[in-house]
Amino acid sequence: MEKREDLYPNYFVQSPSTVIHDPESEFQSSTRSDSAPLVLSGVNEFQRHSDFLRNPENKFLYEDDEKMLVPLRSSSSGWWIVLQVGWRFLFSLGVALLVFYIATQPPHPNISFRIGRFNQFMLEEGVDSHGASTKFLTCNCSIKLIVDNKSNVFGLHIHPPSIKLFFGPLNFAKAQGPKLYALSHESTTFQLYIGTKNQAMYGAGREMDDMLHSRSGLPLILRMSINSDFRVVWNIINPKYHNKVECLLLLGYNERHIEITMIREKCRFVS
């Protein structure tokens, strides 16, 4: 248990001189003080403020008081301010973009199709590279893609349309259209094509030829997939649209039985 006096700093009092007081000396000088000043000195004061530090070799090192009074500046404070300013800027920008999009939100575009005609449809007998006898198909079909862009501000970007022709489950022709662009507040018509040349049909070729000569005609299925988008603010606000159409086409010979034409067509959106 510590002694009570160790909890308080020790002070020394400097007392007046023990020299015998000479009454006459009081009149020798008017500036001399009658008594010595009282001087107090705190022994534990430096230890309380950690002015001395003990090193591993049990020596005392002096630490400057002025250095202790210098405020410490954190290097991360500047980054924190930049982060706060950047976060508020991004938040304000996001609100502004949202308001802009709501004010200028483009309506859903109207897309329609029209099958032009089969400029060529021929089934010819031949032999493939392995010597097998089969029917070879050459055909070419035109399609009109009509896009009604009702937006007053933004143009519609149309990705390359994908077109396929089927006879039952057999996909015998494929086509990939170009990139298209529909101007704002306009109705634009694009011409697309699909076809094949000297496509070996094997057993399906003979069946197709029989249907063409029958009264019922030859049924074909045309499927088209179109993806489009409005680029309101680059890729940040980018409404996208997906359209898939399926058309049932019926082919047959004309009255003179010379040329194959399209007798009927029926298209519908599947998604």
Protein Blocks (a to p, Z undefined) as FASTA:
>chain_A
ZZfklmpccdddddddfbdcdfklmmmpmkbcfbdcdddddfklmmmnopaccdfkopac
dddfklmmpccddfklmmmmmmmmmmmmmmmmmmmmmmmmmmmoccddddddddfbdfba
cddddddfkopacdddddddddddddddfbfkbccddddddddddehjbcfbdcdddddd
ddehiacddddddddehiafkjmmmmmmmmmmmmnopaddddddddddddfbljlbccdd
dddddddddddddfkomaccdfbdcdddfZZ
